[in-house]
Amino acid sequence: MLQSTSAPVAARYEIRFRSLFKEGRALSFPCDREGHVDLANANERLRSNYLFARAMLGREYAMPIVLERDLH
């Protein structure tokens, strides 16, 4: 679920890492329906934040969930 892919990102989905300590705080990233984030085409800030969230699983962030984005 936490792999990168070089396929185009399906903007209909996002992977969300919820904070374990601050309710309402989370990091979210565009992904495909399986939760793959396109790191190859991501900008440096997105890539850095995504890798940080993954590194902090269980310490700062809960296991991520994949959600369909509300495009309205």
A tleap script that builds the chain and sets N, CA, C and O, in Angstrom:
source leaprc.protein.ff14SB
mol = sequence {
  NMET LEU GLN SER THR SER ALA PRO VAL ALA
  ALA ARG TYR GLU ILE ARG PHE ARG SER LEU
  PHE LYS GLU GLY ARG ALA LEU SER PHE PRO
  CYS ASP ARG GLU GLY HIE VAL ASP LEU ALA
  ASN ALA ASN GLU ARG LEU ARG SER ASN TYR
  LEU PHE ALA ARG ALA MET LEU GLY ARG GLU
  TYR ALA MET PRO ILE VAL LEU GLU ARG ASP
  LEU CHIE
}
set mol.1.N position { 0.814 -1.186 0.000 }
set mol.1.CA position { 0.000 0.000 0.000 }
set mol.1.C position { 0.857 1.248 0.000 }
set mol.1.O position { 0.394 2.279 -0.488 }
set mol.2.N position { 2.047 1.225 0.503 }
set mol.2.CA position { 2.870 2.415 0.611 }
set mol.2.C position { 4.021 2.377 -0.375 }
set mol.2.O position { 5.169 2.617 -0.001 }
set mol.3.N position { 3.727 2.079 -1.613 }
set mol.3.CA position { 4.744 2.023 -2.641 }
set mol.3.C position { 4.603 3.216 -3.549 }
set mol.3.O position { 3.537 3.828 -3.626 }
set mol.4.N position { 5.678 3.548 -4.240 }
set mol.4.CA position { 5.577 4.593 -5.251 }
set mol.4.C position { 5.346 3.921 -6.593 }
set mol.4.O position { 5.649 2.742 -6.781 }
set mol.5.N position { 4.816 4.680 -7.497 }
set mol.5.CA position { 4.554 4.169 -8.837 }
set mol.5.C position { 4.837 5.276 -9.836 }
set mol.5.O position { 4.756 6.457 -9.497 }
set mol.6.N position { 5.163 4.910 -11.047 }
set mol.6.CA position { 5.392 5.923 -12.069 }
set mol.6.C position { 4.158 6.137 -12.926 }
set mol.6.O position { 4.189 6.930 -13.868 }
set mol.7.N position { 3.078 5.447 -12.617 }
set mol.7.CA position { 1.814 5.631 -13.342 }
set mol.7.C position { 1.217 6.982 -12.971 }
set mol.7.O position { 1.490 7.490 -11.884 }
set mol.8.N position { 0.409 7.575 -13.846 }
set mol.8.CA position { -0.215 8.852 -13.531 }
set mol.8.C position { -1.065 8.757 -12.261 }
set mol.8.O position { -1.732 7.751 -12.019 }
set mol.9.N position { -1.028 9.799 -11.477 }
set mol.9.CA position { -1.784 9.819 -10.224 }
set mol.9.C position { -3.258 10.019 -10.523 }
set mol.9.O position { -3.628 10.923 -11.272 }
set mol.10.N position { -4.095 9.180 -9.942 }
set mol.10.CA position { -5.541 9.338 -10.048 }
set mol.10.C position { -5.969 10.312 -8.961 }
set mol.10.O position { -6.054 9.938 -7.791 }
set mol.11.N position { -6.234 11.540 -9.332 }
set mol.11.CA position { -6.531 12.589 -8.357 }
set mol.11.C position { -7.847 12.361 -7.623 }
set mol.11.O position { -8.204 13.150 -6.748 }
set mol.12.N position { -8.563 11.314 -7.955 }
set mol.12.CA position { -9.823 11.025 -7.268 }
set mol.12.C position { -9.595 10.458 -5.877 }
set mol.12.O position { -10.535 10.393 -5.085 }
set mol.13.N position { -8.374 10.046 -5.556 }
set mol.13.CA position { -8.088 9.413 -4.274 }
set mol.13.C position { -6.984 10.157 -3.535 }
set mol.13.O position { -6.168 10.861 -4.129 }
set mol.14.N position { -6.989 9.976 -2.218 }
set mol.14.CA position { -5.908 10.510 -1.405 }
set mol.14.C position { -5.598 9.512 -0.303 }
set mol.14.O position { -6.477 8.794 0.175 }
set mol.15.N position { -4.343 9.482 0.087 }
set mol.15.CA position { -3.935 8.665 1.215 }
set mol.15.C position { -3.745 9.625 2.383 }
set mol.15.O position { -3.041 10.629 2.270 }
set mol.16.N position { -4.381 9.303 3.505 }
set mol.16.CA position { -4.393 10.224 4.648 }
set mol.16.C position { -3.753 9.564 5.871 }
set mol.16.O position { -4.128 8.466 6.280 }
set mol.17.N position { -2.777 10.272 6.435 }
set mol.17.CA position { -2.107 9.861 7.661 }
set mol.17.C position { -2.644 10.742 8.786 }
set mol.17.O position { -2.332 11.932 8.842 }
set mol.18.N position { -3.444 10.171 9.679 }
set mol.18.CA position { -4.046 10.908 10.796 }
set mol.18.C position { -3.048 10.993 11.953 }
set mol.18.O position { -2.365 10.019 12.270 }
set mol.19.N position { -2.975 12.168 12.577 }
set mol.19.CA position { -2.108 12.352 13.735 }
set mol.19.C position { -2.605 11.514 14.900 }
set mol.19.O position { -3.810 11.425 15.135 }
set mol.20.N position { -1.691 10.905 15.625 }
set mol.20.CA position { -2.051 10.129 16.811 }
set mol.20.C position { -2.324 11.020 18.023 }
set mol.20.O position { -2.965 10.589 18.981 }
set mol.21.N position { -1.835 12.263 17.979 }
set mol.21.CA position { -1.891 13.122 19.155 }
set mol.21.C position { -2.701 14.399 18.989 }
set mol.21.O position { -3.180 14.952 19.979 }
set mol.22.N position { -2.865 14.876 17.772 }
set mol.22.CA position { -3.579 16.133 17.541 }
set mol.22.C position { -4.793 15.865 16.666 }
set mol.22.O position { -4.681 15.751 15.445 }
set mol.23.N position { -5.952 15.764 17.302 }
set mol.23.CA position { -7.184 15.469 16.581 }
set mol.23.C position { -7.429 16.505 15.485 }
set mol.23.O position { -7.272 17.706 15.707 }
set mol.24.N position { -7.806 16.039 14.328 }
set mol.24.CA position { -8.070 16.928 13.209 }
set mol.24.C position { -6.846 17.252 12.378 }
set mol.24.O position { -6.963 17.896 11.336 }
set mol.25.N position { -5.680 16.822 12.816 }
set mol.25.CA position { -4.454 17.086 12.061 }
set mol.25.C position { -4.071 15.832 11.291 }
set mol.25.O position { -4.052 14.732 11.842 }
set mol.26.N position { -3.771 16.008 10.029 }
set mol.26.CA position { -3.402 14.869 9.183 }
set mol.26.C position { -2.563 15.357 8.012 }
set mol.26.O position { -2.551 16.547 7.695 }
set mol.27.N position { -1.874 14.444 7.385 }
set mol.27.CA position { -1.187 14.714 6.126 }
set mol.27.C position { -1.871 13.866 5.060 }
set mol.27.O position { -2.103 12.675 5.265 }
set mol.28.N position { -2.191 14.478 3.927 }
set mol.28.CA position { -2.872 13.785 2.835 }
set mol.28.C position { -2.109 13.994 1.540 }
set mol.28.O position { -1.527 15.053 1.308 }
set mol.29.N position { -2.123 12.972 0.705 }
set mol.29.CA position { -1.390 13.010 -0.557 }
set mol.29.C position { -2.228 12.366 -1.651 }
set mol.29.O position { -2.928 11.388 -1.391 }
set mol.30.N position { -2.171 12.899 -2.879 }
set mol.30.CA position { -2.898 12.274 -3.990 }
set mol.30.C position { -2.311 10.892 -4.265 }
set mol.30.O position { -1.100 10.691 -4.177 }
set mol.31.N position { -3.180 9.953 -4.597 }
set mol.31.CA position { -2.723 8.587 -4.855 }
set mol.31.C position { -3.716 7.895 -5.791 }
set mol.31.O position { -4.739 8.468 -6.165 }
set mol.32.N position { -3.394 6.651 -6.160 }
set mol.32.CA position { -4.356 5.851 -6.917 }
set mol.32.C position { -5.243 5.101 -5.924 }
set mol.32.O position { -5.073 5.254 -4.714 }
set mol.33.N position { -6.162 4.313 -6.402 }
set mol.33.CA position { -7.116 3.669 -5.498 }
set mol.33.C position { -6.482 2.634 -4.585 }
set mol.33.O position { -7.099 2.244 -3.594 }
set mol.34.N position { -5.263 2.172 -4.884 }
set mol.34.CA position { -4.553 1.238 -4.014 }
set mol.34.C position { -3.667 1.951 -2.996 }
set mol.34.O position { -3.071 1.300 -2.137 }
set mol.35.N position { -3.572 3.277 -3.079 }
set mol.35.CA position { -2.750 4.025 -2.134 }
set mol.35.C position { -1.338 4.300 -2.589 }
set mol.35.O position { -0.504 4.721 -1.787 }
set mol.36.N position { -1.049 4.074 -3.852 }
set mol.36.CA position { 0.290 4.329 -4.383 }
set mol.36.C position { 0.441 5.811 -4.724 }
set mol.36.O position { -0.359 6.373 -5.472 }
set mol.37.N position { 1.456 6.421 -4.175 }
set mol.37.CA position { 1.747 7.828 -4.432 }
set mol.37.C position { 2.810 7.900 -5.525 }
set mol.37.O position { 3.792 7.158 -5.485 }
set mol.38.N position { 2.625 8.774 -6.483 }
set mol.38.CA position { 3.551 8.923 -7.609 }
set mol.38.C position { 4.732 9.798 -7.184 }
set mol.38.O position { 4.764 10.994 -7.472 }
set mol.39.N position { 5.694 9.190 -6.500 }
set mol.39.CA position { 6.852 9.944 -6.010 }
set mol.39.C position { 7.774 10.397 -7.135 }
set mol.39.O position { 8.454 11.414 -7.002 }
set mol.40.N position { 7.807 9.666 -8.226 }
set mol.40.CA position { 8.681 10.015 -9.338 }
set mol.40.C position { 8.312 11.372 -9.934 }
set mol.40.O position { 9.188 12.086 -10.422 }
set mol.41.N position { 7.036 11.736 -9.903 }
set mol.41.CA position { 6.590 12.999 -10.484 }
set mol.41.C position { 6.162 14.015 -9.430 }
set mol.41.O position { 5.619 15.067 -9.770 }
set mol.42.N position { 6.398 13.716 -8.171 }
set mol.42.CA position { 6.011 14.623 -7.083 }
set mol.42.C position { 7.069 15.700 -6.903 }
set mol.42.O position { 8.248 15.488 -7.187 }
set mol.43.N position { 6.624 16.869 -6.421 }
set mol.43.CA position { 7.600 17.908 -6.125 }
set mol.43.C position { 8.328 17.554 -4.827 }
set mol.43.O position { 7.905 16.657 -4.098 }
set mol.44.N position { 9.405 18.248 -4.549 }
set mol.44.CA position { 10.250 17.917 -3.402 }
set mol.44.C position { 9.509 18.019 -2.073 }
set mol.44.O position { 9.714 17.189 -1.188 }
set mol.45.N position { 8.664 19.010 -1.925 }
set mol.45.CA position { 7.923 19.180 -0.671 }
set mol.45.C position { 6.956 18.020 -0.417 }
set mol.45.O position { 6.896 17.490 0.693 }
set mol.46.N position { 6.197 17.626 -1.452 }
set mol.46.CA position { 5.274 16.506 -1.307 }
set mol.46.C position { 6.038 15.231 -0.986 }
set mol.46.O position { 5.652 14.478 -0.091 }
set mol.47.N position { 7.118 14.990 -1.712 }
set mol.47.CA position { 7.918 13.783 -1.501 }
set mol.47.C position { 8.480 13.747 -0.078 }
set mol.47.O position { 8.427 12.714 0.588 }
set mol.48.N position { 9.007 14.858 0.374 }
set mol.48.CA position { 9.580 14.945 1.719 }
set mol.48.C position { 8.521 14.715 2.798 }
set mol.48.O position { 8.751 13.962 3.744 }
set mol.49.N position { 7.369 15.357 2.657 }
set mol.49.CA position { 6.289 15.190 3.639 }
set mol.49.C position { 5.749 13.762 3.649 }
set mol.49.O position { 5.449 13.223 4.714 }
set mol.50.N position { 5.623 13.153 2.489 }
set mol.50.CA position { 5.139 11.783 2.400 }
set mol.50.C position { 6.113 10.817 3.080 }
set mol.50.O position { 5.702 9.954 3.855 }
set mol.51.N position { 7.386 10.969 2.787 }
set mol.51.CA position { 8.378 10.088 3.401 }
set mol.51.C position { 8.455 10.306 4.913 }
set mol.51.O position { 8.678 9.359 5.667 }
set mol.52.N position { 8.272 11.546 5.352 }
set mol.52.CA position { 8.236 11.835 6.788 }
set mol.52.C position { 7.048 11.119 7.439 }
set mol.52.O position { 7.207 10.479 8.478 }
set mol.53.N position { 5.874 11.222 6.839 }
set mol.53.CA position { 4.678 10.577 7.396 }
set mol.53.C position { 4.891 9.071 7.487 }
set mol.53.O position { 4.535 8.462 8.496 }
set mol.54.N position { 5.457 8.468 6.468 }
set mol.54.CA position { 5.728 7.029 6.499 }
set mol.54.C position { 6.716 6.673 7.602 }
set mol.54.O position { 6.547 5.670 8.295 }
set mol.55.N position { 7.743 7.496 7.764 }
set mol.55.CA position { 8.760 7.223 8.784 }
set mol.55.C position { 8.202 7.361 10.193 }
set mol.55.O position { 8.711 6.741 11.126 }
set mol.56.N position { 7.163 8.167 10.352 }
set mol.56.CA position { 6.597 8.433 11.673 }
set mol.56.C position { 5.360 7.590 11.988 }
set mol.56.O position { 4.653 7.872 12.955 }
set mol.57.N position { 5.091 6.553 11.179 }
set mol.57.CA position { 3.971 5.653 11.457 }
set mol.57.C position { 4.140 5.036 12.847 }
set mol.57.O position { 5.200 4.510 13.187 }
set mol.58.N position { 3.085 5.114 13.628 }
set mol.58.CA position { 3.120 4.552 14.964 }
set mol.58.C position { 3.742 5.457 16.004 }
set mol.58.O position { 3.614 5.200 17.201 }
set mol.59.N position { 4.412 6.509 15.575 }
set mol.59.CA position { 5.024 7.472 16.492 }
set mol.59.C position { 4.231 8.768 16.523 }
set mol.59.O position { 3.884 9.280 17.587 }
set mol.60.N position { 3.953 9.286 15.334 }
set mol.60.CA position { 3.207 10.537 15.198 }
set mol.60.C position { 1.919 10.332 14.413 }
set mol.60.O position { 0.923 11.013 14.656 }
set mol.61.N position { 1.942 9.391 13.471 }
set mol.61.CA position { 0.800 9.179 12.584 }
set mol.61.C position { 0.291 7.742 12.647 }
set mol.61.O position { 1.058 6.796 12.827 }
set mol.62.N position { -1.031 7.607 12.493 }
set mol.62.CA position { -1.670 6.295 12.436 }
set mol.62.C position { -1.467 5.693 11.047 }
set mol.62.O position { -1.058 6.383 10.112 }
set mol.63.N position { -1.758 4.400 10.927 }
set mol.63.CA position { -1.700 3.759 9.613 }
set mol.63.C position { -2.602 4.535 8.658 }
set mol.63.O position { -3.711 4.922 9.027 }
set mol.64.N position { -2.137 4.760 7.445 }
set mol.64.CA position { -2.925 5.575 6.516 }
set mol.64.C position { -4.147 4.854 5.986 }
set mol.64.O position { -4.228 3.626 5.985 }
set mol.65.N position { -5.089 5.660 5.537 }
set mol.65.CA position { -6.276 5.140 4.871 }
set mol.65.C position { -6.392 5.821 3.512 }
set mol.65.O position { -5.965 6.962 3.342 }
set mol.66.N position { -6.964 5.124 2.564 }
set mol.66.CA position { -7.193 5.678 1.225 }
set mol.66.C position { -8.645 6.098 1.145 }
set mol.66.O position { -9.548 5.313 1.435 }
set mol.67.N position { -8.863 7.338 0.752 }
set mol.67.CA position { -10.206 7.903 0.658 }
set mol.67.C position { -10.448 8.425 -0.749 }
set mol.67.O position { -9.529 8.879 -1.430 }
set mol.68.N position { -11.691 8.350 -1.164 }
set mol.68.CA position { -12.069 8.992 -2.423 }
set mol.68.C position { -12.245 10.478 -2.134 }
set mol.68.O position { -12.928 10.863 -1.184 }
set mol.69.N position { -11.628 11.294 -2.956 }
set mol.69.CA position { -11.718 12.736 -2.766 }
set mol.69.C position { -13.087 13.246 -3.151 }
set mol.69.O position { -13.712 12.758 -4.093 }
set mol.70.N position { -13.538 14.228 -2.411 }
set mol.70.CA position { -14.787 14.922 -2.753 }
set mol.70.C position { -14.430 16.033 -3.726 }
set mol.70.O position { -13.824 17.029 -3.333 }
set mol.71.N position { -14.796 15.874 -4.980 }
set mol.71.CA position { -14.392 16.817 -6.019 }
set mol.71.C position { -15.393 17.950 -6.210 }
set mol.71.O position { -15.277 18.713 -7.169 }
set mol.72.N position { -16.362 18.075 -5.326 }
set mol.72.CA position { -17.373 19.125 -5.465 }
set mol.72.C position { -16.981 20.354 -4.717 }
set mol.72.O position { -17.715 21.342 -4.723 }
savepdb mol mol.pdb
quit
